[in-house]
Amino acid sequence: MTHILRNDTRIGITKNILYSIKKEFDGVLETCKKDDFNYWDSIYADDTEHLVGTAFIVLQNYINSSISDLYLKLSKLHLKYSTAKMVNNECKTTRIELIIVLANYYKHRDLPTELHKHTTNPLDDLKIYYKEIYNLEKNKYFYKIGSDSPIFNGLSLLSIEWELNDLIEIVSEWREDLWKSEYKNS
């Protein structure tokens, strides 16, 4: 008998939300192309980071809800992040882990405290620099913004063309593989 949540009903709303974000994001990128990206860092990157960061949060919700659909009693959702394809051959971080990390980074980047190690370790693994020291003696720093933001560097690793539809493909493929693996093992 097929599990009631086997059919991916979550992807539709996720696509609808990301479509709105994609529409705005694509509009900004089109404007920037016309200007040969001359004003990307000075005008557009910081505001656009909010769009892409929000997209990662939406995807994080999809990922965690998908795990909960299949594993109702699993309290350590992060155990299922590592079942995805790796970002690249030189790292230990999966594409799903990177999406989760970028969502967490975006949510907590403005906090005065250090980011959690489950966020910083994958960023370090992928050589995505997330802070700049401005007073080494007192270990004071600020988080990278503009085109140097981890949000854009991470997006580049997941989609060379910065296509948000690629992210939908990544998460829906991962969800399908999760279900197939569960049925195969049971």
Secondary structure, DSSP 8 states (H G I E B T S, - for coil): ---TT-S--HHHHHHHHHHHHHHHHHHHHHHHHHTTTTTIIIIIHHHHHHHHHHHHHHHHHHHHHHHHHH-TT-S-GGGGGGGS-BSSTT-S-BHHHHHHHHHHHHHHTTSSS---HHHHHHHHHTT---EEEEETTTTEEEE--GGGSHHHHHHHHH-TT--HHHHHHHHHHHHHHHHHHHHHH-
